[in-house]
Amino acid sequence: REMCEDLDLRRSDYDPGVFHLISPELTVIIVIHVDDFTLVTNNLAIMQRLKSELAEHYELTDMGNARWLLGFEIQRDRIARNVSMNQSAYVDTLISRFKMEEAHPAATPLDPAVNLFMPVTAEDRDAMASRPYAQLIGSLMYAAIGTRPDIMFAVSTLARFMSDPSVIHWEAGKRVLRYLKGTRDQRLTFRGDAPAVLTGFTDADWASQPHRHSISGFTFIKCGLKVRVLAIVVEKYHAFIR
């Protein structure tokens, strides 16, 4: 941290592992996660200088252009000016870890015909005692907050049953993984020709939950990419009439 600040890089207010210097002529972004280090800049001379100064303080291995980071595969199309990311290798790891190699892919993350709010029975608890439900949901969540926002609602819904899951929830979690298996090559793409304008969309249902609460969600898009997706349970709506 001290070294980055000595280089006149400002620490992000939103992510303590991100340092940046942005001006009309120069962009420098450094992202740090434990011992993984990513440097982004539009000036090659500055990049070489930063590498040299960092090497004076730390033992570094220069991996060249970013292709893999924290389980994300990064691909860059310089002609189309696109940058894309996917977690297909991570999905393969989950399929192997949870022994789903022979499972058939699913068309959707959740089955709308399945009632996830059925009471949990003693037989459910006995069956779930040896099943790694929390590990499954946690593993799926890493994909959801990474490059697979299409499973965010399903995973966040199943996470609500983490403390007392039933066999229904276990099968639903495996269905999400089967959906990932069938869509493993999907990726997020920053498009160079898309407007760099932040655009938001929001929607909500009405009293869809057993306790009559509603579900609201929103997504924000920039450069053709969903940069934020969230679904929340709303306990009360306030109506304003003008």
LINWOTA-V355088 format. One record per pair of residues at least 24 apart in sequence whose C-alpha atoms are under 6 Angstrom apart, sorted by sequence separation. I is the first residue (numbers start at 0). J is the second residue. D is the distance in Angstrom with one decimal. If there is no record, write none. Layout:
# LINWOTA-V355088
i->[I & I]
j->[J & J]
d->[D & D]
This chain:
# LINWOTA-V355088
i->[197 & 196 & 195 & 195 & 194 & 193 & 193 & 190 & 189 & 190 & 189 & 146 & 123 & 123 & 119 & 85 & 108 & 108 & 107 & 105 & 104 & 105 & 104 & 104 & 104 & 87 & 87 & 85 & 84 & 84 & 83 & 83 & 82 & 82 & 81 & 81 & 81 & 80]
j->[221 & 221 & 221 & 222 & 222 & 222 & 223 & 222 & 222 & 223 & 224 & 187 & 165 & 166 & 165 & 146 & 175 & 178 & 178 & 177 & 177 & 178 & 178 & 180 & 181 & 183 & 184 & 186 & 186 & 187 & 187 & 188 & 188 & 189 & 189 & 190 & 191 & 191]
d->[4.9 & 5.7 & 5.6 & 4.9 & 5.4 & 4.7 & 5.6 & 5.4 & 5.5 & 5.8 & 5.7 & 5.9 & 5.0 & 5.7 & 5.6 & 5.9 & 4.5 & 5.5 & 6.0 & 5.2 & 4.6 & 4.4 & 5.4 & 5.8 & 4.7 & 4.9 & 5.7 & 4.5 & 5.4 & 5.3 & 5.4 & 4.1 & 5.6 & 5.2 & 5.6 & 4.7 & 5.4 & 4.8]
